[in-house]
Amino acid sequence: MFVWSKLSASKWADAWEERFKGLADATPVITSFPGRDTIRVEVYAPAKKRVLAIQKEWGGSVRQLKNQNWAAMASKATPPLKVRDVFVVCTARTPAEIARARREHPGRDVIAIPADMAFGTGHHETTSTVLRMLVDAAKPLRAAGKPWSLADLGCGSGILAIAARKLGAARAWGCDFDPAAVRISRENAARNDTPGVRFTKVDVLEWEPREQWDIVAANIFHDVLEAALPRIVRAVAPGGLLILSGILHTQAGSCLAAGKKAGFRPDTILRKGKWVTMAGRL
């Protein structure tokens, strides 16, 4: 694994985020420093030529990074995330670590998502917001004893589909354009005792839904969301819930307009930091 890094003024954070958002073979990370008007911009990639190309265009430095060291450091640095009174999301990897997390958080269902490069652990503002919405939406369905289903578009680590299964979903399916994400999601499903979750490689821009789901969550880049919304809307069962995330607040207006054009009118719009999540019934 290789990393490109560069210091920049914090006022350019959104510009850097927008600049690198479409990378399919690399992962951007922006780190801010309390009390300082400076950020560190980093891009992680398995191929050295990718970060060298970024360095040629934007300057900065390149170094090699061992994956296992990065994952270990991330696991230690990332505190557990509590979701309502239901889940605790942690970066435990082994059965022993998961057992310890369960002892430390009695009464909560543990979701273990190791901090593997390029795949979210659930701590990002967009994912944590969707997780809370999912817990809230599942509660009345469980109380009514109604079988329900979830589709997770852009599954990443598989956390949303895994959470849905733990919340009682009869069917949970996730997809991603990146085959590595599909592989990681399957590994995480096995790690969390949710083998019934299906994950497949799908490009949502070419996807033709053959099924409908009670809840559809799409936590992906806003431009992909806008282009794929007509397809995504068709995947939601009548009366079902659609959750859209991965949207910077500066992009929310165009995404909302595209949603309305496709027949989606959210009744909930939440902003957390720079990010916006929308949800509504169809």
Secondary structure as GFF3:
##gff-version 3
##sequence-region A 1 282
A	DSSP	beta_strand	2	9	.	.	.	ID=ss1
A	DSSP	three_ten_helix	10	12	.	.	.	ID=ss2
A	DSSP	alpha_helix	13	20	.	.	.	ID=ss3
A	DSSP	beta_strand	27	32	.	.	.	ID=ss4
A	DSSP	beta_strand	38	45	.	.	.	ID=ss5
A	DSSP	alpha_helix	48	58	.	.	.	ID=ss6
A	DSSP	beta_strand	61	64	.	.	.	ID=ss7
A	DSSP	alpha_helix	67	77	.	.	.	ID=ss8
A	DSSP	beta_strand	81	83	.	.	.	ID=ss9
A	DSSP	beta_strand	87	90	.	.	.	ID=ss10
A	DSSP	alpha_helix	95	104	.	.	.	ID=ss11
A	DSSP	beta_strand	109	112	.	.	.	ID=ss12
A	DSSP	alpha_helix	125	144	.	.	.	ID=ss13
A	DSSP	beta_strand	149	153	.	.	.	ID=ss14
A	DSSP	alpha_helix	159	166	.	.	.	ID=ss15
A	DSSP	beta_strand	171	176	.	.	.	ID=ss16
A	DSSP	alpha_helix	179	191	.	.	.	ID=ss17
A	DSSP	beta_strand	198	201	.	.	.	ID=ss18
A	DSSP	beta_strand	213	219	.	.	.	ID=ss19
A	DSSP	alpha_helix	222	234	.	.	.	ID=ss20
A	DSSP	beta_strand	236	248	.	.	.	ID=ss21
A	DSSP	three_ten_helix	249	251	.	.	.	ID=ss22
A	DSSP	alpha_helix	252	261	.	.	.	ID=ss23
A	DSSP	beta_strand	268	272	.	.	.	ID=ss24
A	DSSP	beta_strand	275	281	.	.	.	ID=ss25
###
